Amino acid sequence: MKRNLKKLISYYRPYMKEFLFDMFCAILSALITLVIPMIVRYITSNITTMETVEALSIIKKIIIALIVLIIVQFFCNYYVTNNGHVMGAKIEYTMREEIFSHYQDLSYSFYNNEKVGQLLSRVTSDLFEITELLHHGPENIVISLIKIVGSIIILSSISLKLTLVAFIMIPIMAIYSLFLNKQMKKAFRKSREKIGEINAQIEDNLSGIRVVKSFANEDIERDKFKQGNDGFLDAKKMQYRNMALHHSGLTSFTTLITVVIIAVGGFGIANKWLNVSDFITFLLYINVFTDPVRVLIDFTEQFQNGYSGFERFMEIMDVVPEITEKEDAKELTDVKGEIDFNDVSFHYSDTDECVLQNVDLHVAPGEYIAVVGASGVGKTTLCSLIPRFFDVTGGSITIDGTDIRDVTLKSLRDHIGVVQQDVYLFMGTVRDNIAYGKPGCTEEEIVEAAKNANAYDFIMSLPDGFDTDIGQRGVKLSGGQKQRLSIARVFLKNPPVLIFDEATSALDNESEKVVQDSLEKLAHNRTTFVIAHRLTTIENAERIIVLTENGISEEGTHDELMAMNGDYARMVNVHRQLNKTSID
């Protein structure tokens, strides 16, 4: 907790001048609040004994002084409310930038185990509560302490007996509040977890809404959502029940203090050890005293709410990316495309079972390699190791003789283009999505890339051509069109190394032919790895690698592998039987 608090406080550092002036205004406003009851005491104690002319003269001066104090307090409160909130928003901006940037650095494996909705809630609702704490917390503490200390001094000077009576209830209030705060901490954290689960469920549902509708499973989705929503409601009920006990309890305690003071004060007036003016002043100051006590105790609730959000924030910030650069990593330049797998083994971090074992593979610059094998043998994993989406757990991979772990991630990935089966297009226009392959490119380069990807004609047939909005994830386009845009993106990037991860397996025959032509054009004179289930798409590969659970079992051309009558030949024969077509 000490470490987290130190980190939390560090966010004030860039805004220290604003923060200190904010505190100054808060202190000044609190002092003005303390002054006003003293003026009432002066009027009730002294004005009544003065001559009318003198009394009126003093009252006029007091009114002018009060108006000045009110104006000063107005500007202090305005600064605290406006500039203080802006400071909080700036801190929220910084923290959101930090966590989003950290999200970009985290590895593939992290996202395999996390829900998008949970990650989103940490960037939105959690950060809001954190910055509310950072803004209001110090103000509430400072203002409350000044009012409490000031009012105690003044109350003691008026009547020490009444002050001691008022203090009897404070320890009881504190114990009551501390007990409920433990319960609220649990409730706040559970509530945040539940809203994160709901966000994840909504995101999952809306992303797959077409699947939902195709199966007519809207009612099932409603039931699933209801379960999550019921859990959230139960967590909120627990949270609000504790909050209600907390607030109502504190309100009753502060009212009880006033009642006790009225009773004891009335007794004091009757017994002549307390005068009326002091009693009135004491009652005014009791409100000045009890309100900040309540605010200070309420702060514990705000602290639990904000700090539980900060703990979730730090949970993410403490996640160390599995893929990191060496401090002396160098830029990868002038890539020819020679790639070597040297006794490579790999297993995921959450298991000791190897996906790849002792893989040795040499790929010459510009060579076209096809990787085939049964599902689950590690074809995609093998290719994902090249751009370091995952790191090898044994052996090494080199590009042009340089270990890929010795170069910067950006320079490595800048030289590798990946075309996947599951194409992801961003919200925006056709132009935006193609240009993603080379930020700052010219219009001519975008058009040329579209033509090379056989995408230009269909783009020009769209309502607004390159300016057509394609919807979220490209929902307005067909599978073949989306794939060609992704290929255009890679054409624009112009990398020397390519990876095609089952890029045509989800397309119909006509779309597959168009996309395949685009891929072959893109692969010309580039080192290319092709992963394919449809063996017809790789029969012309310069070399075919057959991957099994024990590593590479066979390699050669299609004809050479068929002549071996081994694993590859068996896959081809199965493919023939299933598709009733000849691959020869």
C-alpha positions in Angstrom: 0.0 0.0 0.0 2.9 2.4 0.8 4.2 1.9 -2.7 0.8 2.6 -4.3 0.3 5.7 -2.2 3.7 7.0 -3.2 2.8 6.5 -6.8 -0.6 8.1 -6.4 0.9 11.2 -4.8 3.5 11.4 -7.6 0.8 12.5 -10.1 0.6 15.9 -8.4 4.2 16.7 -9.3 3.7 18.3 -12.7 0.8 20.4 -11.3 2.4 21.4 -8.0 1.9 25.2 -8.5 -1.8 24.7 -9.3 -2.1 22.2 -6.4 -0.5 24.6 -3.8 -2.7 27.5 -4.9 -5.7 25.3 -4.8 -4.8 24.4 -1.2 -4.3 28.1 -0.4 -7.8 28.9 -1.7 -9.3 26.0 0.3 -7.5 27.1 3.5 -8.6 30.8 3.0 -12.2 29.7 2.4 -12.1 27.6 5.6 -10.8 30.4 7.6 -13.5 32.7 6.4 -16.1 30.1 7.5 -14.5 30.3 11.0 -14.6 34.1 11.2 -18.4 34.6 10.6 -19.6 33.0 13.9 -17.2 35.1 15.8 -18.8 38.2 14.2 -22.2 36.9 15.4 -20.8 36.6 18.9 -19.4 40.1 18.8 -22.8 41.5 17.7 -24.8 39.6 20.3 -22.3 40.4 23.1 -21.4 44.1 22.4 -23.8 45.8 20.0 -26.7 45.4 22.5 -24.8 47.6 25.0 -23.9 50.4 22.6 -25.7 53.6 21.7 -27.8 53.4 18.5 -25.5 55.6 16.4 -22.4 53.8 17.4 -24.0 50.5 16.9 -25.3 51.3 13.4 -21.8 52.6 12.4 -20.1 49.4 13.6 -22.8 47.2 11.9 -22.2 49.0 8.6 -18.5 48.3 8.9 -19.2 44.7 9.7 -21.6 44.3 6.7 -18.9 45.7 4.4 -16.3 43.4 5.9 -18.7 40.4 5.5 -19.4 41.3 1.9 -15.6 41.5 1.2 -15.2 38.1 2.9 -18.0 36.6 0.8 -16.4 37.9 -2.4 -13.0 36.5 -1.4 -14.7 33.2 -0.5 -16.6 33.1 -3.8 -13.3 33.4 -5.8 -11.6 30.9 -3.6 -14.4 28.4 -4.0 -14.6 29.1 -7.8 -10.8 28.3 -8.1 -11.1 25.2 -6.0 -14.1 23.9 -7.9 -13.0 24.9 -11.5 -9.2 24.8 -11.5 -9.1 22.0 -9.0 -11.3 19.8 -11.3 -9.3 20.8 -14.3 -6.2 19.7 -12.5 -8.0 16.4 -11.7 -8.9 16.1 -15.4 -5.2 16.6 -16.3 -4.1 13.9 -13.9 -6.8 11.6 -15.4 -5.5 12.5 -18.9 -2.0 11.5 -17.8 -3.1 8.3 -16.2 -5.3 7.3 -19.1 -2.3 8.0 -21.5 -0.1 5.9 -19.3 -2.4 2.9 -19.1 -3.3 3.0 -22.9 0.4 3.2 -23.8 1.1 0.3 -21.4 -1.7 -1.7 -23.2 0.2 -1.2 -26.4 3.3 -2.6 -24.9 1.7 -5.7 -23.4 2.2 -9.0 -25.2 -0.1 -11.3 -27.1 -0.4 -13.7 -24.2 -1.8 -11.0 -21.9 -4.7 -10.3 -24.3 -5.3 -14.0 -24.6 -6.3 -14.1 -20.9 -8.0 -10.7 -20.5 -11.5 -9.4 -21.3 -11.7 -6.2 -23.3 -14.6 -4.9 -21.2 -12.5 -5.3 -18.0 -9.6 -3.5 -19.6 -11.9 -0.7 -20.8 -13.5 -0.1 -17.3 -10.0 0.5 -15.9 -9.5 3.3 -18.5 -12.9 4.9 -17.9 -14.8 4.5 -14.6 -11.8 3.5 -12.5 -9.8 6.5 -13.6 -12.7 8.9 -12.9 -13.0 7.8 -9.3 -9.2 8.0 -8.9 -9.0 11.6 -10.1 -12.0 12.6 -7.9 -10.0 11.3 -5.0 -6.9 13.1 -6.1 -8.8 16.4 -6.5 -11.2 16.4 -3.6 -9.2 14.3 -1.1 -6.5 16.9 -0.2 -9.0 19.7 -0.2 -11.4 17.8 2.1 -8.6 16.9 4.5 -7.1 20.4 4.6 -10.4 22.2 4.9 -11.7 19.8 7.5 -8.6 19.9 9.7 -8.5 23.7 9.7 -12.2 23.9 10.6 -11.8 21.2 13.3 -8.7 22.7 14.9 -10.0 26.3 14.6 -13.4 25.4 15.9 -11.9 23.4 18.8 -9.8 26.4 19.9 -12.7 28.8 19.7 -15.2 26.4 21.3 -12.7 25.7 24.2 -12.3 29.5 24.7 -16.1 29.9 24.9 -16.9 26.9 27.2 -14.5 24.1 28.0 -17.3 22.0 29.5 -19.5 22.1 26.4 -16.4 21.3 24.2 -15.7 18.2 26.3 -19.3 17.1 26.0 -19.2 17.5 22.2 -16.0 15.4 22.1 -17.6 12.5 23.8 -19.4 11.4 20.6 -16.4 11.7 18.2 -14.6 8.4 19.1 -17.8 6.6 18.8 -18.4 8.1 15.3 -14.8 7.2 14.3 -15.2 3.5 15.4 -18.6 3.2 13.7 -17.1 4.7 10.5 -14.0 2.5 10.5 -16.1 -0.6 10.8 -18.3 0.3 7.9 -15.3 1.3 5.8 -13.9 -2.2 5.8 -17.3 -3.4 4.4 -17.4 -0.6 1.9 -13.9 -1.4 0.5 -15.0 -5.0 -0.3 -18.3 -3.7 -1.8 -16.6 -1.0 -4.0 -14.1 -3.5 -5.3 -16.7 -6.1 -6.1 -18.9 -3.5 -7.8 -16.0 -2.5 -10.0 -15.3 -6.1 -11.0 -19.0 -6.6 -11.8 -19.2 -3.5 -14.0 -16.0 -4.7 -15.8 -17.7 -8.1 -16.4 -20.8 -6.4 -17.8 -18.7 -4.2 -20.1 -16.9 -7.4 -21.3 -20.2 -9.1 -21.9 -21.7 -6.2 -23.8 -18.5 -5.8 -26.0 -18.6 -9.6 -26.7 -22.3 -9.5 -27.6 -22.2 -6.5 -29.8 -19.0 -7.7 -31.6 -20.8 -11.0 -32.3 -24.3 -9.6 -32.9 -24.4 -11.2 -36.4 -23.7 -14.6 -35.0 -26.4 -14.0 -32.3 -29.0 -13.1 -34.9 -28.0 -15.9 -37.3 -28.8 -18.5 -34.5 -31.8 -16.5 -33.3 -30.2 -16.6 -29.8 -31.3 -13.1 -28.7 -33.1 -14.5 -25.7 -30.1 -16.6 -24.6 -28.0 -13.4 -24.8 -30.6 -11.6 -22.7 -30.5 -14.3 -20.1 -26.7 -14.2 -20.0 -26.7 -10.5 -19.7 -29.4 -10.7 -17.0 -27.1 -13.0 -14.9 -24.3 -10.5 -15.1 -26.6 -7.5 -14.5 -28.1 -9.3 -11.5 -24.6 -9.8 -10.1 -23.9 -6.1 -10.6 -27.1 -5.1 -8.9 -26.4 -7.4 -5.9 -22.9 -5.8 -5.6 -24.4 -2.3 -5.8 -27.1 -3.2 -3.2 -24.3 -4.3 -0.8 -22.4 -1.1 -1.6 -25.4 1.2 -1.1 -26.5 -0.6 2.0 -23.1 0.1 3.7 -23.1 3.6 2.4 -26.6 4.2 3.8 -25.6 2.8 7.2 -22.5 5.0 7.0 -24.3 8.3 6.0 -27.4 7.8 8.2 -25.2 6.9 11.2 -23.0 9.9 10.9 -26.0 12.2 10.4 -27.6 10.8 13.6 -24.3 11.2 15.5 -23.9 14.9 14.4 -27.5 15.6 15.3 -27.1 13.9 18.6 -24.1 16.1 19.4 -26.3 19.2 18.7 -29.1 17.8 20.9 -26.6 17.1 23.7 -25.1 20.6 23.5 -28.6 22.1 23.6 -29.5 20.1 26.7 -26.2 20.8 28.5 -26.2 24.5 27.3 -29.7 25.0 28.5 -28.7 23.6 31.9 -25.7 25.9 31.9 -27.8 29.0 31.2 -30.2 28.0 33.9 -27.3 27.6 36.4 -25.7 30.9 35.3 -22.3 29.4 34.1 -23.2 30.1 30.4 -24.6 33.3 28.9 -26.9 33.3 25.9 -24.5 35.0 23.4 -21.9 32.3 24.1 -24.5 29.6 23.8 -25.6 30.9 20.4 -22.0 31.2 19.2 -21.3 27.7 20.4 -24.2 26.3 18.5 -23.0 28.0 15.4 -19.5 26.6 15.8 -20.8 23.1 16.6 -22.0 23.0 12.9 -18.6 24.3 11.8 -17.1 21.5 13.9 -19.3 18.6 13.1 -19.6 19.2 9.4 -15.8 18.8 8.7 -15.7 15.8 11.1 -18.4 14.2 9.0 -16.6 15.3 5.7 -13.3 13.8 7.1 -15.0 10.6 8.0 -16.8 10.6 4.6 -13.4 11.0 3.0 -12.7 7.4 4.1 -15.5 6.3 1.8 -14.2 8.4 -1.1 -10.7 7.1 -0.4 -11.9 3.5 -0.5 -13.7 4.1 -3.8 -10.8 5.9 -5.4 -8.1 3.7 -4.0 -9.9 0.5 -5.1 -9.8 1.9 -8.6 -6.2 2.8 -8.2 -5.3 -0.7 -7.1 -7.0 -2.1 -10.3 -5.0 0.5 -12.3 -1.7 -0.6 -10.7 -2.6 -4.2 -11.2 -2.4 -3.5 -15.0 0.6 -1.1 -14.7 2.5 -3.8 -12.8 2.1 -6.4 -15.6 5.5 -6.7 -17.2 5.4 -7.2 -21.0 6.8 -10.6 -21.8 8.4 -9.2 -25.0 11.0 -6.6 -24.2 13.9 -5.0 -25.9 17.5 -5.2 -24.7 18.9 -1.9 -23.6 21.5 -2.0 -26.3 19.1 -3.2 -29.0 20.1 -2.0 -32.5 18.0 -1.0 -35.5 17.5 -3.7 -38.1 18.4 -2.3 -41.5 19.0 -3.4 -45.1 17.1 -6.7 -44.6 17.6 -9.3 -47.3 15.2 -11.8 -45.7 17.4 -14.8 -44.8 15.8 -16.4 -41.8 17.1 -19.2 -39.6 15.4 -21.2 -36.9 18.2 -22.7 -34.7 17.0 -25.6 -32.5 13.9 -23.5 -31.6 11.5 -24.7 -28.9 8.5 -22.9 -27.5 5.8 -23.3 -24.8 3.3 -20.8 -23.5 3.9 -19.2 -20.1 1.0 -20.9 -18.5 2.0 -24.4 -19.4 5.2 -26.5 -19.7 3.9 -28.5 -22.6 6.0 -27.6 -25.7 4.2 -26.4 -28.8 7.4 -26.6 -30.9 10.5 -28.7 -30.2 14.0 -28.5 -31.7 13.0 -26.8 -34.9 15.8 -26.2 -37.4 15.0 -24.4 -40.6 16.9 -22.3 -43.0 15.0 -19.9 -45.4 16.9 -18.2 -48.2 16.3 -14.5 -49.1 13.2 -14.3 -51.3 12.2 -18.0 -50.8 8.5 -18.9 -50.8 7.9 -21.4 -47.9 4.6 -23.1 -47.2 3.9 -24.5 -43.7 1.4 -27.3 -43.5 0.3 -29.7 -40.7 -2.6 -30.8 -38.6 -4.5 -28.2 -36.5 -2.7 -27.5 -33.2 0.8 -28.5 -34.2 2.1 -24.9 -34.0 2.0 -23.5 -37.6 0.8 -20.1 -36.6 3.0 -20.1 -33.5 6.1 -20.9 -35.6 5.4 -17.8 -37.8 4.4 -15.7 -34.8 7.9 -16.2 -33.4 9.5 -14.3 -36.3 8.1 -10.8 -35.5 8.4 -11.7 -31.7 4.7 -11.8 -31.0 6.1 -14.5 -28.6 9.6 -15.2 -27.6 11.3 -18.6 -28.1 11.8 -20.6 -24.9 14.8 -22.4 -26.4 17.1 -21.8 -29.4 17.2 -18.7 -31.5 15.8 -17.1 -34.6 18.0 -14.9 -36.8 17.3 -12.5 -39.7 20.3 -12.1 -42.0 22.4 -13.6 -39.2 21.2 -11.3 -36.5 19.3 -12.7 -33.5 15.9 -11.0 -33.5 16.2 -10.5 -29.8 19.1 -8.1 -30.4 17.2 -5.6 -32.5 14.4 -3.1 -31.7 10.9 -4.4 -31.9 9.8 -1.6 -34.2 12.6 -2.1 -36.7 12.0 -5.8 -36.7 8.2 -5.6 -37.2 8.6 -2.8 -39.8 10.3 -5.3 -42.0 7.6 -8.0 -41.6 4.2 -7.9 -43.2 1.4 -10.2 -41.8 -1.8 -11.0 -43.6 -4.2 -13.0 -41.4 -7.4 -15.0 -41.9 -9.2 -12.8 -39.4 -8.8 -9.4 -41.0 -9.1 -6.5 -38.6 -10.1 -3.2 -40.2 -10.4 0.0 -38.1 -13.3 2.4 -38.0 -12.9 5.0 -40.7 -12.6 5.1 -44.5 -11.0 2.8 -47.0 -8.2 5.3 -47.3 -7.5 5.4 -43.6 -7.2 1.6 -43.5 -4.8 1.3 -46.4 -2.7 4.2 -45.1 -2.3 2.4 -41.8 0.4 0.4 -43.5 2.6 3.5 -44.0 1.7 6.6 -41.9 2.3 9.8 -43.8 2.1 8.1 -47.3 0.9 10.0 -50.4 -2.4 9.6 -52.2 -0.5 8.1 -55.1 1.0 5.4 -52.9 -2.4 4.5 -51.5 -3.9 4.2 -55.0 -0.9 2.1 -56.2 -1.2 -0.2 -53.3 -4.9 -0.7 -53.9 -4.2 -1.5 -57.6 -1.5 -4.0 -56.6 -3.9 -5.7 -54.3 -6.6 -6.0 -57.0 -8.8 -3.7 -54.8 -8.9 -0.6 -56.9 -11.9 -1.5 -59.0 -14.2 -2.5 -56.1 -13.1 0.6 -54.1 -14.1 2.9 -56.9 -17.5 1.2 -57.1 -18.2 2.1 -53.5 -20.4 5.2 -52.9 -17.5 7.5 -52.0 -14.6 5.6 -53.4 -11.6 5.8 -51.1 -13.6 8.1 -48.7 -16.2 5.4 -48.1 -16.8 4.7 -44.4 -16.5 0.9 -44.0 -18.1 0.7 -40.5 -16.7 -1.0 -37.4 -14.4 -3.8 -38.4 -15.3 -3.3 -42.0 -18.8 -4.7 -41.7 -19.9 -3.0 -44.9 -17.5 -5.0 -47.0 -17.4 -8.7 -48.0 -14.7 -11.1 -46.8 -12.8 -10.9 -50.0 -12.9 -7.1 -50.1 -11.7 -6.8 -46.5 -8.9 -9.2 -47.2 -7.8 -7.2 -50.3 -7.7 -4.1 -48.2 -5.5 -5.8 -45.7 -3.2 -6.9 -48.5 -3.1 -3.3 -49.9 -2.1 -2.2 -46.4 0.9 -4.6 -46.6 1.7 -3.6 -50.1 2.0 0.0 -48.8 4.3 -1.2 -46.0 6.5 -2.9 -48.6 8.3 -5.3 -46.2 11.0 -7.8 -47.2 9.4 -10.6 -45.1 5.8 -11.8 -45.4 3.6 -14.1 -43.4 0.3 -15.3 -44.8 -1.6 -17.0 -42.0 -4.4 -18.9 -43.7 -5.3 -15.7 -45.5 -7.8 -17.3 -48.0 -9.3 -20.2 -46.0 -12.5 -18.3 -45.1 -13.2 -17.1 -48.7 -15.4 -18.5 -51.5 -13.6 -19.9 -54.6 -14.0 -16.7 -56.7 -12.8 -14.4 -53.9 -10.0 -16.9 -53.1 -8.7 -16.7 -56.7 -8.6 -12.9 -56.7 -7.0 -12.7 -53.2 -4.5 -15.5 -54.2 -3.4 -13.5 -57.2 -2.9 -10.5 -55.0 -0.9 -12.5 -52.5 1.3 -14.0 -55.2 2.0 -10.6 -56.6 2.8 -9.3 -53.1 5.1 -12.3 -52.4 7.3 -11.7 -55.5 10.9 -11.4 -54.5 10.1 -11.4 -50.8 10.8 -14.1 -48.2 7.4 -15.5 -47.6 5.8 -17.9 -45.2 2.4 -19.3 -46.1 0.2 -21.2 -43.6 -2.7 -22.9 -45.4 -5.4 -25.5 -44.8 -6.4 -25.5 -48.4 -3.4 -27.4 -49.9 -4.4 -26.1 -53.4 -3.1 -22.7 -52.4 0.5 -23.9 -51.7 1.1 -26.6 -54.3 3.4 -24.2 -56.3 5.5 -23.2 -53.2 9.2 -23.5 -53.7 9.4 -25.5 -50.5 6.8 -27.1 -48.3 7.4 -27.7 -44.6 5.4 -30.4 -42.9 5.1 -29.6 -39.2 4.1 -32.3 -36.6 4.1 -32.4 -32.8 7.7 -33.6 -33.0 8.9 -30.8 -35.2 9.5 -30.7 -39.0 8.9 -34.2 -40.4 9.3 -33.5 -44.1 10.2 -30.7 -46.5 10.5 -30.4 -50.2 8.4 -29.5 -53.2 4.9 -30.8 -53.7 6.1 -33.5 -56.1 9.0 -34.5 -53.9 6.8 -34.9 -50.9 4.2 -36.8 -52.8 6.9 -39.2 -53.9 7.9 -39.8 -50.2 4.4 -41.0 -49.5 4.6 -39.7 -45.9 2.7 -37.2 -43.8 2.2 -34.7 -46.6 0.9 -37.4 -49.0 -1.6 -38.6 -46.5 -2.9 -35.0 -46.0 -3.2 -34.5 -49.7 -5.1 -37.8 -50.1 -7.5 -36.9 -47.3 -8.0 -33.5 -48.9 -8.8 -35.2 -52.2 -11.4 -37.4 -50.7 -13.1 -34.5 -48.9 -13.1 -32.2 -51.9 -13.4 -34.7 -54.7 -10.8 -32.8 -56.7 -7.3 -33.5 -57.8 -4.4 -31.5 -56.5 -2.0 -32.9 -59.1 
